[in-house]
Amino acid sequence: MNILWFTGRKFDNFCSTTQSSLALGLIKKGHTIHFLNPDKQGEHEGNPWQHTGFSLSSVIGLQSRILAKKMNNWLKNSQLENDSIAIVDWRLIKFLQPELDNKQIPWILMDRSPPADTGLFAFLQWPVWKNAWKRVSKSKSANGCIVSKEHQNLIQSKINISSSKFTIIPAGVDLELFCPGKKNEILTMVYHGRLDKHRGILALPMFAHKAKQAGVKLRLILIGEGDVFPQLQNLSESYDYIQVEPNMKQEKIASLLAEAHLGLLPMPDTKLWSIASPLKRSEYAAAGMMIFGIDHSGHRFPNMQSCEWMKLVPQYDFHTDGVEWLKSLNQDLIDDYSKKARVYAENELSWDKSVERLEQIIISQSNILS
């Protein structure tokens, strides 16, 4: 199959891991991938897929609309293979569906997360998200990819749509890139991803501070960018056990995780985070790390009974329970949990399963219109 992947995400974004991992898996299975996104033309040279880049508007709130219209013009003027199928981000489908239908190209909606912003921007995005799923519901052939059953429940609480319209594709992990290494001598806790206030990030320096006061020797590493990055940098200048780093390449993140002991999941129990399937969760496990975080469905693995190396607690007990858990750990227990986390990742979290699910729906969609 010739797969056209329309996305508004740049590949320097943490979230592009899902796209590249799924694409590489599909290519290994004999499919061709053509990414269309806001990266500059030529930035994808050396990758095993085709790429067409489009400039991104500087006007916040209009970026997706303007980008989608440029993509639509490309679509109108392109001669495409007969076996083409499109994967389209929910932010873009409104402007691309008419031409896709006109060219009789089957399409799949990709929804890795509903609107994650806050304030006015989120208020403007929710109707776009809802409209995208209404298009899936009304289409005779379209299907949508989501990250969890809770994600599906949220969509079905907003619009009338059949369960047959969904394919769950959870976040996986590259088991070769993310793997355990020689762990640091001092207990090292890591969070990587967006450093935004609404993700609960500011609870992490306080957690580390309270653990230090309780006699736990540790180091906290925070990696990413976001609205609390300057505040975190200031804290790192005052406390030598806190290290704050900007976004970095996956290979560098994997190297840091390999040496660390504990991955953090501070995202609160809200509608958005309770339906998530965070990439970092799988990456922590693959690197042989214990996991500590807030207890909600977005952070739990499906079979938590086999995840004794993972500690999830109520939001209001995050600091107290976390400090007590850290105090209970010894080196033998940490080593045992590290091994069990890696075994779990090898058995349950490979991208292979997600790639197989996506390929199945691609083949199914192409057969509907053939």
Residue frames as qw, qx, qy, qz and C-alpha x, y, z in Angstrom:
[[0.000, 0.886, 0.465, 0.000, 0.00, 0.00, 0.00],
 [0.339, 0.384, -0.029, 0.858, 0.99, 3.62, -0.66],
 [0.370, -0.703, -0.546, 0.265, 0.27, 5.40, 2.63],
 [0.147, 0.613, 0.016, 0.776, -0.11, 9.20, 2.66],
 [0.498, -0.511, -0.557, 0.424, 0.36, 10.42, 6.23],
 [0.038, 0.707, 0.110, 0.697, -0.93, 13.97, 6.77],
 [0.596, -0.539, -0.459, 0.379, 0.14, 15.37, 10.14],
 [0.009, -0.946, -0.010, -0.324, 0.50, 18.75, 11.77],
 [0.719, -0.650, 0.163, 0.184, 3.32, 17.52, 13.99],
 [0.336, 0.792, -0.509, 0.042, 6.95, 18.34, 13.36],
 [0.918, 0.011, -0.378, 0.121, 9.44, 15.53, 13.83],
 [0.295, 0.383, -0.543, 0.687, 11.43, 17.44, 16.43],
 [0.591, -0.425, 0.134, -0.672, 8.44, 16.98, 18.74],
 [0.295, -0.253, 0.877, -0.281, 8.47, 14.24, 21.40],
 [0.707, 0.262, 0.465, -0.463, 5.12, 13.07, 20.03],
 [0.591, 0.573, -0.420, -0.381, 6.58, 12.30, 16.60],
 [0.203, -0.353, 0.911, -0.064, 7.98, 9.08, 18.08],
 [0.646, 0.269, 0.638, -0.321, 4.64, 7.38, 17.47],
 [0.634, 0.696, -0.047, -0.333, 4.56, 8.40, 13.81],
 [0.268, 0.671, -0.681, -0.119, 8.11, 7.36, 13.03],
 [0.336, -0.233, 0.895, -0.178, 7.85, 4.06, 14.92],
 [0.693, 0.387, 0.521, -0.315, 4.60, 3.05, 13.23],
 [0.550, 0.747, -0.225, -0.297, 5.93, 4.15, 9.84],
 [0.052, 0.576, -0.813, -0.063, 9.13, 2.14, 10.18],
 [0.497, -0.005, 0.838, -0.227, 7.10, -0.91, 11.15],
 [0.690, 0.573, 0.297, -0.328, 4.82, -0.54, 8.13],
 [0.375, 0.753, -0.485, -0.238, 7.80, -0.06, 5.81],
 [0.211, -0.375, 0.902, -0.032, 9.32, -3.31, 7.11],
 [0.579, 0.269, 0.733, -0.235, 6.05, -4.99, 6.12],
 [0.426, 0.216, 0.674, 0.564, 6.43, -3.77, 2.53],
 [0.145, 0.884, 0.443, -0.018, 4.33, -0.60, 2.51],
 [0.414, 0.310, 0.028, 0.856, 5.53, 2.81, 1.29],
 [0.239, -0.762, -0.447, 0.403, 5.05, 5.91, 3.44],
 [0.286, 0.494, 0.157, 0.806, 4.80, 9.53, 2.32],
 [0.292, -0.598, -0.486, 0.566, 4.77, 12.00, 5.22],
 [0.128, 0.643, 0.247, 0.714, 3.28, 15.45, 4.65],
 [0.507, -0.692, -0.399, 0.323, 3.91, 17.84, 7.54],
 [0.016, 1.000, 0.010, 0.005, 5.33, 21.28, 8.56],
 [0.672, -0.447, 0.328, 0.491, 8.99, 20.20, 8.53],
 [0.204, 0.756, -0.343, -0.518, 11.16, 21.95, 5.93],
 [0.897, 0.426, -0.083, -0.088, 11.68, 20.18, 2.64],
 [0.560, 0.563, -0.540, 0.278, 14.84, 18.10, 2.87],
 [0.349, -0.579, 0.554, -0.486, 14.80, 17.63, 6.65],
 [0.890, -0.114, 0.352, -0.267, 13.77, 13.99, 6.27],
 [0.626, 0.587, -0.509, -0.067, 16.61, 13.01, 3.95],
 [0.129, 0.397, -0.868, 0.269, 18.12, 9.70, 5.00],
 [0.554, 0.020, 0.638, -0.535, 14.82, 8.30, 6.28],
 [0.201, 0.048, 0.923, 0.325, 13.17, 5.38, 4.48],
 [0.267, 0.689, 0.656, -0.154, 10.04, 7.35, 3.64],
 [0.262, 0.518, 0.319, 0.749, 9.10, 10.12, 1.21],
 [0.218, -0.602, -0.443, 0.628, 8.46, 13.57, 2.62],
 [0.168, 0.624, 0.321, 0.693, 6.77, 16.76, 1.48],
 [0.316, -0.374, -0.456, 0.743, 7.14, 19.80, 3.72],
 [0.007, 0.784, 0.417, 0.460, 4.88, 22.83, 4.06],
 [0.163, 0.285, -0.339, 0.882, 5.58, 26.14, 5.79],
 [0.309, -0.568, -0.730, 0.219, 3.65, 26.74, 8.99],
 [0.059, -0.799, -0.187, -0.569, 1.79, 29.98, 9.66],
 [0.284, 0.141, -0.551, 0.772, 2.92, 32.06, 12.62],
 [0.454, -0.324, -0.001, -0.830, -0.70, 32.91, 13.48],
 [0.051, 0.004, 0.932, -0.359, -1.68, 30.81, 16.50],
 [0.483, 0.370, 0.541, -0.581, -5.18, 29.41, 16.04],
 [0.668, 0.617, -0.063, -0.411, -4.97, 29.36, 12.24],
 [0.115, -0.562, 0.784, 0.236, -1.95, 27.10, 11.80],
 [0.468, 0.093, 0.879, 0.006, -3.86, 23.85, 11.22],
 [0.529, 0.704, 0.373, -0.291, -6.37, 25.48, 8.86],
 [0.285, 0.833, -0.350, -0.319, -3.70, 27.10, 6.68],
 [0.227, -0.415, 0.867, 0.155, -1.53, 23.96, 6.72],
 [0.551, 0.275, 0.781, -0.107, -4.46, 21.75, 5.71],
 [0.521, 0.783, 0.137, -0.311, -5.36, 24.03, 2.81],
 [0.123, 0.719, -0.624, -0.278, -1.79, 23.81, 1.49],
 [0.353, -0.146, 0.924, 0.027, -1.94, 20.04, 1.80],
 [0.588, 0.519, 0.558, -0.272, -5.27, 20.01, 0.00],
 [0.416, 0.806, -0.230, -0.353, -3.81, 21.95, -2.93],
 [0.073, -0.495, 0.849, 0.172, -0.99, 19.40, -3.11],
 [0.494, 0.145, 0.843, -0.155, -3.55, 16.60, -3.08],
 [0.575, 0.685, 0.251, -0.371, -5.56, 18.17, -5.92],
 [0.390, 0.804, -0.377, -0.244, -2.50, 18.55, -8.12],
 [0.240, -0.478, 0.844, 0.038, -0.91, 15.14, -7.48],
 [0.791, 0.169, -0.472, -0.351, -1.19, 11.95, -9.48],
 [0.462, -0.467, 0.668, -0.351, -1.33, 9.20, -6.88],
 [0.108, 0.143, -0.976, -0.126, -0.98, 5.43, -6.93],
 [0.594, -0.264, -0.503, -0.569, -4.20, 3.42, -7.23],
 [0.698, -0.336, -0.614, 0.150, -3.52, 1.66, -3.93],
 [0.137, 0.361, -0.340, 0.857, -3.16, 4.91, -1.95],
 [0.495, -0.670, -0.553, -0.017, -4.69, 5.33, 1.50],
 [0.088, 0.650, -0.208, 0.725, -4.48, 8.35, 3.82],
 [0.532, -0.482, -0.558, 0.416, -3.82, 8.65, 7.54],
 [0.066, 0.652, 0.115, 0.747, -4.93, 12.11, 8.69],
 [0.186, -0.096, -0.587, 0.782, -4.59, 13.98, 12.01],
 [0.004, -0.692, -0.710, 0.130, -7.92, 15.06, 13.46],
 [0.091, -0.673, -0.077, 0.730, -6.91, 18.73, 13.15],
 [0.016, -0.358, 0.552, 0.753, -6.64, 18.43, 9.34],
 [0.264, 0.251, 0.913, 0.184, -9.41, 16.12, 8.14],
 [0.284, 0.720, 0.430, -0.465, -12.09, 18.82, 7.74],
 [0.249, 0.773, -0.257, -0.524, -10.16, 20.37, 4.84],
 [0.012, -0.400, 0.851, 0.340, -8.81, 17.16, 3.30],
 [0.496, 0.194, 0.821, -0.207, -11.84, 14.86, 3.32],
 [0.602, 0.649, 0.167, -0.434, -13.64, 16.35, 0.28],
 [0.391, 0.686, -0.551, -0.272, -10.63, 15.87, -2.01],
 [0.207, -0.272, 0.937, -0.071, -9.82, 12.45, -0.55],
 [0.581, 0.350, 0.659, -0.323, -13.39, 11.36, -1.23],
 [0.533, 0.725, -0.107, -0.423, -13.25, 12.92, -4.71],
 [0.298, 0.588, -0.736, -0.153, -10.14, 10.88, -5.52],
 [0.931, -0.145, -0.218, -0.256, -11.68, 7.82, -3.85],
 [0.402, 0.392, -0.692, 0.453, -8.79, 7.54, -1.42],
 [0.690, -0.558, -0.459, -0.040, -9.84, 5.75, 1.78],
 [0.110, 0.629, -0.391, 0.663, -8.79, 7.54, 4.95],
 [0.671, -0.396, -0.570, 0.259, -8.11, 6.78, 8.60],
 [0.196, -0.885, 0.070, -0.416, -8.36, 9.42, 11.33],
 [0.656, 0.048, -0.534, 0.531, -5.37, 9.48, 13.70],
 [0.380, -0.794, 0.004, -0.475, -6.20, 10.77, 17.19],
 [0.611, 0.099, -0.615, 0.488, -3.33, 10.34, 19.66],
 [0.214, -0.353, -0.558, 0.720, -4.91, 12.87, 22.02],
 [0.050, 0.870, 0.470, 0.143, -7.85, 15.29, 22.17],
 [0.175, 0.833, -0.109, 0.514, -6.92, 18.99, 22.57],
 [0.736, -0.261, -0.409, 0.472, -4.16, 19.14, 25.18],
 [0.205, 0.334, -0.130, 0.911, -3.84, 22.92, 25.42],
 [0.170, -0.569, -0.654, 0.468, -5.58, 25.03, 28.03],
 [0.012, 0.505, 0.104, -0.856, -7.54, 28.27, 27.89],
 [0.505, 0.598, 0.008, -0.622, -8.89, 29.89, 24.72],
 [0.264, 0.448, -0.759, -0.391, -6.87, 27.73, 22.34],
 [0.099, 0.067, 0.987, -0.109, -8.37, 24.54, 23.79],
 [0.404, 0.498, 0.485, -0.595, -11.82, 26.11, 23.60],
 [0.464, 0.601, -0.300, -0.577, -11.29, 26.66, 19.87],
 [0.160, 0.357, -0.896, -0.212, -9.89, 23.16, 19.29],
 [0.382, 0.090, 0.853, -0.343, -12.62, 21.05, 20.89],
 [0.659, 0.522, 0.222, -0.494, -15.22, 21.77, 18.15],
 [0.428, 0.606, -0.599, -0.300, -12.61, 20.82, 15.50],
 [0.077, -0.241, 0.958, -0.131, -11.93, 17.54, 17.30],
 [0.517, 0.280, 0.668, -0.456, -15.63, 16.77, 17.63],
 [0.602, 0.614, -0.111, -0.498, -16.24, 17.60, 13.95],
 [0.220, 0.496, -0.817, -0.194, -13.46, 15.20, 12.93],
 [0.199, -0.010, 0.959, -0.203, -15.11, 12.30, 14.74],
 [0.579, 0.476, 0.368, -0.550, -18.51, 13.18, 13.31],
 [0.487, 0.594, -0.473, -0.432, -16.95, 12.77, 9.87],
 [0.051, 0.247, -0.968, 0.009, -15.75, 9.30, 10.83],
 [0.397, 0.226, 0.754, -0.472, -19.21, 8.45, 12.14],
 [0.589, 0.584, 0.154, -0.537, -20.98, 9.57, 8.96],
 [0.291, 0.557, -0.681, -0.377, -18.48, 8.02, 6.55],
 [0.953, 0.056, -0.084, -0.286, -19.33, 4.58, 5.17],
 [0.877, 0.266, -0.313, 0.249, -15.69, 3.52, 5.14],
 [0.161, 0.695, -0.444, 0.542, -13.58, 5.68, 7.47],
 [0.797, -0.404, -0.407, 0.189, -12.12, 4.41, 10.73],
 [0.081, -0.890, 0.255, -0.369, -10.34, 6.14, 13.60],
 [0.733, 0.065, -0.538, 0.410, -7.23, 5.18, 15.57],
 [0.421, -0.807, 0.091, -0.403, -7.15, 5.95, 19.30],
 [0.222, 0.535, -0.727, 0.370, -4.89, 5.11, 22.25],
 [0.033, -0.030, 0.884, -0.466, -7.18, 3.41, 24.79],
 [0.163, -0.517, -0.828, -0.140, -10.67, 2.18, 25.66],
 [0.164, -0.660, -0.409, 0.608, -11.09, 5.25, 27.86],
 [0.038, -0.288, 0.354, 0.889, -10.32, 7.38, 24.80],
 [0.148, -0.263, -0.807, -0.508, -13.10, 5.59, 22.92],
 [0.202, -0.615, -0.721, 0.245, -15.52, 6.10, 25.81],
 [0.102, -0.523, -0.108, 0.839, -14.83, 9.85, 25.77],
 [0.088, 0.092, -0.559, -0.819, -15.57, 10.11, 22.05],
 [0.247, -0.375, -0.842, -0.298, -18.76, 8.06, 22.36],
 [0.177, -0.596, -0.582, 0.524, -19.92, 10.29, 25.22],
 [0.000, 0.470, -0.086, -0.879, -19.73, 13.27, 22.85],
 [0.485, 0.330, -0.393, -0.708, -21.17, 11.86, 19.61],
 [0.878, 0.095, 0.370, -0.288, -23.16, 8.88, 18.36],
 [0.405, 0.622, -0.637, -0.208, -20.59, 6.58, 16.74],
 [0.974, -0.045, -0.168, -0.145, -20.36, 2.82, 16.40],
 [0.637, -0.613, 0.453, 0.118, -17.68, 0.90, 18.32],
 [0.852, 0.241, 0.365, 0.289, -16.72, -0.72, 15.02],
 [0.378, 0.895, -0.002, 0.239, -15.29, 2.64, 13.91],
 [0.298, -0.864, 0.396, -0.094, -12.39, 2.45, 16.39],
 [0.880, 0.174, -0.345, 0.275, -9.00, 0.77, 16.38],
 [0.523, -0.839, 0.150, 0.029, -6.99, 1.02, 19.61],
 [0.753, 0.429, -0.252, 0.430, -3.27, 1.55, 18.98],
 [0.575, -0.802, -0.026, 0.162, -1.46, 2.03, 22.31],
 [0.142, 0.882, -0.449, 0.034, 1.98, 3.59, 22.58],
 [0.974, -0.009, -0.112, 0.197, 4.80, 1.09, 22.18],
 [0.329, -0.847, 0.369, 0.195, 8.54, 1.34, 22.61],
 [0.662, 0.594, -0.453, 0.051, 11.71, 0.66, 20.62],
 [0.882, -0.464, 0.072, 0.019, 13.20, -2.16, 22.70],
 [0.810, 0.208, -0.035, 0.548, 16.59, -1.88, 21.01],
 [0.179, 0.661, -0.096, 0.722, 16.95, 1.86, 21.61],
 [0.464, -0.609, 0.269, -0.584, 15.49, 1.89, 25.12],
 [0.873, -0.078, -0.472, 0.095, 17.23, -0.73, 27.24],
 [0.631, -0.771, 0.028, 0.080, 18.83, -0.93, 30.70],
 [0.540, 0.622, -0.399, 0.403, 22.42, 0.13, 31.18],
 [0.533, -0.097, -0.572, 0.616, 24.77, 0.51, 34.13],
 [0.272, -0.852, -0.405, -0.188, 22.68, 2.40, 36.66],
 [0.084, 0.722, -0.293, 0.621, 23.93, 5.50, 38.47],
 [0.384, -0.012, -0.762, 0.521, 25.19, 5.04, 42.03],
 [0.157, 0.174, 0.454, -0.860, 22.70, 7.58, 43.38],
 [0.315, 0.535, 0.776, -0.109, 18.94, 7.05, 42.97],
 [0.024, -0.169, 0.338, 0.926, 18.03, 8.94, 39.77],
 [0.364, 0.592, 0.663, -0.278, 14.47, 10.00, 38.96],
 [0.133, -0.092, 0.489, 0.857, 13.57, 11.23, 35.46],
 [0.452, 0.667, 0.506, -0.308, 10.64, 12.90, 33.71],
 [0.188, -0.184, 0.498, 0.826, 10.80, 13.69, 30.01],
 [0.148, 0.630, 0.722, 0.246, 8.15, 15.39, 27.89],
 [0.004, 0.728, 0.188, 0.659, 6.35, 18.71, 27.93],
 [0.357, -0.185, -0.546, 0.735, 7.20, 20.83, 30.97],
 [0.234, -0.481, -0.295, -0.791, 3.79, 22.48, 31.33],
 [0.250, -0.225, 0.551, -0.763, 2.04, 23.48, 34.54],
 [0.776, -0.025, 0.042, -0.629, -1.19, 21.62, 33.69],
 [0.788, 0.193, -0.584, -0.028, 0.81, 18.37, 33.49],
 [0.788, -0.610, -0.060, -0.048, 1.60, 18.52, 37.21],
 [0.718, 0.413, -0.311, 0.466, 5.31, 19.08, 36.62],
 [0.047, -0.690, 0.355, -0.630, 5.80, 21.47, 39.54],
 [0.848, -0.455, 0.087, -0.259, 4.95, 18.65, 41.95],
 [0.921, 0.184, -0.234, 0.253, 8.20, 16.91, 41.02],
 [0.320, 0.529, -0.434, 0.655, 10.79, 19.32, 42.51],
 [0.517, -0.518, 0.289, -0.617, 8.73, 19.40, 45.71],
 [0.983, -0.109, -0.088, -0.118, 8.63, 15.59, 45.74],
 [0.740, 0.334, -0.357, 0.462, 12.41, 15.46, 45.39],
 [0.021, -0.598, 0.367, -0.713, 12.83, 18.12, 48.09],
 [0.741, -0.434, 0.183, -0.479, 10.64, 16.24, 50.59],
 [0.977, 0.042, -0.184, 0.097, 12.46, 12.98, 49.86],
 [0.490, 0.480, -0.405, 0.604, 15.81, 14.70, 50.48],
 [0.336, -0.572, 0.324, -0.675, 14.49, 16.05, 53.78],
 [0.915, -0.259, 0.088, -0.296, 13.49, 12.48, 54.71],
 [0.521, -0.571, 0.618, 0.145, 17.06, 11.32, 54.15],
 [0.841, 0.351, 0.393, 0.122, 16.78, 9.86, 50.64],
 [0.246, -0.530, 0.450, 0.675, 19.83, 10.52, 48.48],
 [0.589, 0.536, 0.596, 0.098, 18.62, 11.23, 44.97],
 [0.117, -0.270, 0.353, 0.888, 18.86, 13.22, 41.78],
 [0.476, 0.639, 0.537, -0.277, 15.94, 14.58, 39.72],
 [0.211, -0.157, 0.539, 0.800, 16.32, 15.10, 35.95],
 [0.438, 0.670, 0.460, -0.385, 13.61, 16.98, 34.02],
 [0.306, -0.116, 0.614, 0.719, 13.83, 17.04, 30.21],
 [0.245, 0.640, 0.690, 0.233, 11.70, 19.05, 27.80],
 [0.072, 0.125, 0.064, 0.987, 10.24, 22.48, 27.13],
 [0.231, -0.650, -0.700, -0.182, 7.10, 24.24, 28.30],
 [0.130, -0.836, -0.122, -0.519, 5.63, 27.10, 30.30],
 [0.651, -0.753, 0.090, -0.024, 7.37, 26.17, 33.58],
 [0.845, 0.261, -0.132, 0.448, 10.82, 25.60, 32.04],
 [0.193, 0.671, -0.273, 0.661, 12.23, 28.96, 33.28],
 [0.619, -0.621, 0.191, -0.441, 10.87, 28.30, 36.78],
 [0.986, -0.142, 0.017, 0.090, 12.43, 24.84, 36.83],
 [0.652, 0.483, -0.210, 0.545, 15.75, 26.23, 35.60],
 [0.161, -0.729, 0.281, -0.603, 15.76, 28.68, 38.51],
 [0.850, -0.447, 0.158, -0.227, 15.16, 25.82, 40.94],
 [0.942, 0.151, -0.088, 0.285, 18.03, 23.84, 39.42],
 [0.355, 0.645, -0.288, 0.612, 20.36, 26.77, 40.11],
 [0.418, -0.631, 0.328, -0.566, 19.36, 26.71, 43.78],
 [0.834, -0.270, 0.433, -0.210, 19.32, 22.94, 44.34],
 [0.078, 0.579, -0.752, -0.305, 22.19, 20.86, 43.02],
 [0.380, 0.037, 0.923, -0.043, 20.14, 17.63, 43.01],
 [0.550, 0.662, 0.429, -0.275, 17.77, 19.04, 40.36],
 [0.287, -0.238, 0.588, 0.718, 18.90, 18.98, 36.71],
 [0.519, 0.671, 0.361, -0.387, 16.81, 20.60, 33.94],
 [0.343, -0.176, 0.656, 0.648, 17.53, 19.96, 30.26],
 [0.492, 0.424, -0.121, -0.751, 15.86, 21.23, 27.05],
 [0.915, 0.302, 0.121, -0.240, 14.46, 18.87, 24.41],
 [0.175, -0.570, 0.756, 0.271, 17.01, 16.36, 23.16],
 [0.578, 0.264, -0.644, -0.426, 17.17, 13.61, 20.58],
 [0.917, -0.221, -0.105, -0.315, 15.68, 10.22, 21.38],
 [0.806, 0.213, -0.451, 0.318, 19.10, 8.59, 21.49],
 [0.140, 0.414, -0.492, 0.753, 20.25, 10.95, 24.26],
 [0.651, -0.358, 0.152, -0.652, 17.04, 10.42, 26.22],
 [0.953, -0.028, -0.285, -0.098, 17.45, 6.65, 25.92],
 [0.582, 0.327, -0.524, 0.529, 21.02, 6.95, 27.21],
 [0.182, -0.415, 0.415, -0.789, 19.89, 8.93, 30.27],
 [0.822, -0.237, 0.008, -0.518, 17.04, 6.55, 31.03],
 [0.849, 0.157, -0.492, 0.106, 19.37, 3.55, 30.78],
 [0.397, 0.251, -0.580, 0.665, 21.35, 4.93, 33.73],
 [0.360, -0.341, 0.229, -0.838, 18.32, 6.04, 35.80],
 [0.004, -0.046, -0.954, 0.297, 16.21, 4.11, 38.31],
 [0.147, 0.543, 0.721, -0.405, 12.78, 5.73, 38.43],
 [0.058, 0.298, 0.487, 0.819, 10.46, 7.27, 35.83],
 [0.096, 0.331, 0.515, -0.785, 7.85, 9.82, 36.89],
 [0.051, -0.462, -0.701, -0.541, 4.23, 10.22, 35.74],
 [0.059, -0.249, -0.479, 0.840, 2.85, 13.37, 37.43],
 [0.223, -0.216, -0.456, -0.834, -0.05, 14.07, 35.04],
 [0.350, -0.018, 0.559, -0.752, -3.21, 14.69, 37.11],
 [0.203, 0.321, 0.925, -0.002, -6.42, 12.67, 37.10],
 [0.332, 0.481, 0.054, -0.810, -8.30, 14.79, 34.55],
 [0.788, 0.477, 0.271, -0.279, -10.37, 13.98, 31.48],
 [0.500, 0.759, -0.399, -0.120, -7.40, 14.49, 29.17],
 [0.044, 0.572, -0.810, 0.125, -4.74, 12.50, 31.01],
 [0.643, -0.092, 0.674, -0.351, -7.05, 9.66, 32.08],
 [0.854, 0.445, 0.200, -0.179, -7.46, 8.56, 28.44],
 [0.233, 0.814, -0.510, -0.153, -3.78, 8.86, 27.50],
 [0.981, -0.017, 0.054, 0.187, -1.21, 6.21, 26.62],
 [0.056, -0.941, 0.304, 0.139, 2.01, 8.10, 27.39],
 [0.765, 0.504, -0.371, 0.151, 5.09, 7.06, 25.44],
 [0.024, 0.659, -0.611, 0.438, 7.34, 7.78, 28.40],
 [0.788, -0.312, 0.372, -0.380, 5.60, 5.07, 30.45],
 [0.974, 0.222, 0.032, 0.033, 6.70, 2.37, 28.00],
 [0.508, 0.681, -0.377, 0.370, 10.16, 3.90, 27.60],
 [0.373, -0.642, 0.518, -0.424, 10.71, 3.90, 31.36],
 [0.913, -0.148, 0.328, -0.195, 9.83, 0.20, 31.57],
 [0.870, 0.459, -0.100, 0.154, 12.01, -0.75, 28.60],
 [0.271, 0.719, -0.460, 0.446, 14.96, 1.03, 30.22],
 [0.648, -0.161, -0.677, 0.311, 14.51, -1.13, 33.32],
 [0.019, -0.282, 0.317, -0.905, 13.12, 1.70, 35.44],
 [0.050, -0.484, -0.786, 0.381, 10.64, 1.61, 38.26],
 [0.046, -0.489, -0.373, -0.787, 7.69, 3.97, 37.75],
 [0.129, -0.451, -0.631, 0.618, 6.03, 6.31, 40.24],
 [0.070, -0.214, -0.339, -0.913, 3.02, 8.45, 39.45],
 [0.459, 0.049, 0.327, -0.825, -0.58, 9.43, 40.04],
 [0.269, 0.149, 0.952, 0.000, -3.14, 6.65, 39.91],
 [0.576, 0.476, 0.173, -0.641, -5.59, 6.91, 37.01],
 [0.863, 0.312, 0.397, -0.024, -6.48, 4.91, 33.91],
 [0.517, 0.835, -0.186, 0.021, -4.10, 6.85, 31.66],
 [0.051, -0.730, 0.666, -0.145, -1.10, 5.74, 33.73],
 [0.737, -0.202, 0.615, -0.192, -2.08, 2.12, 34.41],
 [0.173, 0.274, -0.857, -0.400, -0.99, -0.79, 32.28],
 [0.707, -0.120, -0.405, -0.567, -3.76, -3.27, 31.34],
 [0.862, -0.237, -0.446, 0.046, -2.44, -6.02, 33.66],
 [0.100, -0.798, 0.352, -0.478, -1.26, -4.06, 36.69],
 [0.880, -0.439, 0.132, -0.128, -1.12, -7.19, 38.87],
 [0.905, 0.078, 0.042, 0.416, 2.20, -8.05, 37.22],
 [0.341, 0.706, -0.080, 0.616, 3.62, -4.53, 37.65],
 [0.655, -0.656, -0.274, 0.257, 4.92, -4.58, 41.23],
 [0.557, -0.077, 0.056, 0.825, 7.76, -2.33, 40.03],
 [0.008, -0.463, -0.303, -0.833, 5.20, 0.41, 39.39],
 [0.186, -0.439, -0.651, 0.591, 3.75, 2.53, 42.22],
 [0.087, -0.475, -0.364, -0.796, 0.66, 4.67, 41.49],
 [0.190, -0.360, -0.665, 0.626, -0.94, 6.68, 44.29],
 [0.065, 0.857, 0.511, 0.010, -3.89, 9.09, 44.70],
 [0.348, 0.689, 0.027, 0.635, -3.09, 12.63, 43.65],
 [0.368, -0.844, 0.069, -0.384, -3.57, 14.03, 47.15],
 [0.819, -0.513, 0.237, 0.105, -1.05, 11.52, 48.57],
 [0.745, 0.616, -0.163, 0.198, 1.55, 11.97, 45.83],
 [0.157, 0.736, -0.513, 0.412, 4.31, 13.41, 48.00],
 [0.591, -0.485, 0.510, -0.394, 3.64, 11.51, 51.23],
 [0.958, 0.060, 0.265, -0.097, 3.19, 8.07, 49.67],
 [0.704, 0.646, -0.227, 0.187, 6.02, 8.66, 47.25],
 [0.018, -0.730, 0.576, -0.368, 8.53, 9.53, 49.96],
 [0.738, -0.320, 0.516, -0.295, 7.51, 6.49, 52.02],
 [0.944, 0.316, 0.091, -0.011, 7.93, 4.24, 48.98],
 [0.479, 0.732, -0.397, 0.278, 11.38, 5.64, 48.22],
 [0.314, -0.636, 0.594, -0.379, 12.42, 5.06, 51.84],
 [0.885, -0.112, 0.386, -0.236, 11.30, 1.41, 51.57],
 [0.825, 0.535, -0.181, 0.014, 13.55, 0.66, 48.60],
 [0.563, -0.613, 0.487, 0.263, 16.91, -1.06, 48.92],
 [0.129, 0.572, -0.642, -0.493, 19.45, -1.99, 46.26],
 [0.212, 0.021, 0.970, 0.113, 18.32, -5.61, 45.95],
 [0.366, 0.608, 0.630, -0.316, 14.71, -4.53, 45.49],
 [0.262, 0.769, -0.167, -0.558, 15.65, -1.86, 42.95],
 [0.005, -0.389, 0.832, 0.396, 17.66, -4.40, 40.94],
 [0.275, 0.254, 0.926, -0.048, 14.79, -6.90, 41.04],
 [0.355, 0.727, 0.393, -0.438, 12.23, -4.30, 39.95],
 [0.144, 0.668, -0.442, -0.581, 14.51, -3.16, 37.13],
 [0.096, -0.137, 0.940, 0.299, 14.71, -6.68, 35.70],
 [0.271, 0.468, 0.822, -0.180, 10.95, -7.21, 36.00],
 [0.282, 0.748, 0.098, -0.593, 10.18, -3.88, 34.29],
 [0.121, 0.506, -0.663, -0.538, 12.35, -4.85, 31.32],
 [0.154, 0.098, 0.977, 0.111, 10.78, -8.30, 31.05],
 [0.315, 0.632, 0.582, -0.403, 7.32, -6.71, 31.07],
 [0.248, 0.715, -0.213, -0.618, 8.33, -4.31, 28.29],
 [0.009, 0.312, -0.856, -0.411, 9.71, -7.14, 26.18],
 [0.157, 0.270, 0.950, -0.021, 6.52, -9.18, 26.57],
 [0.141, 0.709, 0.647, -0.243, 3.90, -6.42, 26.33],
 [0.016, 0.855, 0.106, -0.507, 5.17, -3.12, 24.94],
 [0.432, -0.097, 0.576, 0.687, 6.85, -3.70, 21.58],
 [0.325, 0.442, -0.133, -0.825, 5.74, -1.47, 18.71],
 [0.052, 0.053, -0.912, -0.404, 5.17, -4.67, 16.71],
 [0.096, 0.473, 0.852, -0.204, 1.70, -5.18, 18.18],
 [0.182, 0.699, 0.209, -0.659, 0.64, -1.61, 17.38],
 [0.120, 0.418, -0.603, -0.669, 2.03, -1.87, 13.84],
 [0.036, 0.157, 0.968, 0.193, 0.06, -5.09, 13.27],
 [0.158, 0.631, 0.648, -0.397, -3.17, -3.41, 14.39],
 [0.176, 0.679, -0.105, -0.705, -2.58, -0.42, 12.14],
 [0.051, 0.248, -0.801, -0.542, -1.75, -2.62, 9.16],
 [0.137, 0.352, 0.925, -0.039, -4.93, -4.62, 9.69],
 [0.218, 0.741, 0.425, -0.473, -7.12, -1.51, 9.55],
 [0.089, 0.577, -0.432, -0.687, -5.19, -0.16, 6.52],
 [0.007, -0.031, 0.923, 0.383, -5.84, -3.38, 4.60],
 [0.142, 0.524, 0.807, -0.231, -9.46, -3.46, 5.76],
 [0.182, 0.729, 0.145, -0.643, -10.09, 0.14, 4.65],
 [0.088, 0.435, -0.618, -0.649, -8.48, -0.41, 1.26],
 [0.081, 0.155, 0.965, 0.194, -10.66, -3.48, 0.66],
 [0.235, 0.593, 0.588, -0.497, -13.86, -1.52, 1.34],
 [0.332, 0.753, -0.046, -0.567, -13.36, 0.76, -1.67],
 [0.084, -0.384, 0.795, 0.462, -11.64, -1.75, -3.95]]
